[in-house]
Amino acid sequence: MKIKKDDKVIVLSGKNKGKKGKVLAVFAKEAKVIVERVNVVKRHQKPTRDFQGGIIEKPMPMYASKVMLICPKCGEPSRVKGKKVEGKGVRACASCGEVVDKV
């Protein structure tokens, strides 16, 4: 999967189309991601020893194919391609060529 935790992404389709956010978690086996302030649902939580209970808002996972990485340099959504820098494989923006990963 070409999207990793703490990446800035934009949602491409669905009810949250056009929303931007930071990736909070990645589930590679399921090809899903959790994006900050996107795909939020309300859950009724029972009271426990630690939690008082009530209605809480919780972000739910969405398919990684529905989001696209936002390039840190050009600020546009773009595809990601692999690139070799100093013998290491890194992710790069397909449109401007800027390296997304920290080397």
Protein Blocks (a to p, Z undefined) as FASTA:
>chain_A
ZZdehiacddfbdjkgoiacddfbdcfknopacdehiaiacddddddfklgbdcdddddd
ddfklpccddfklopacddddddeehiacdddfklopafbdZZ
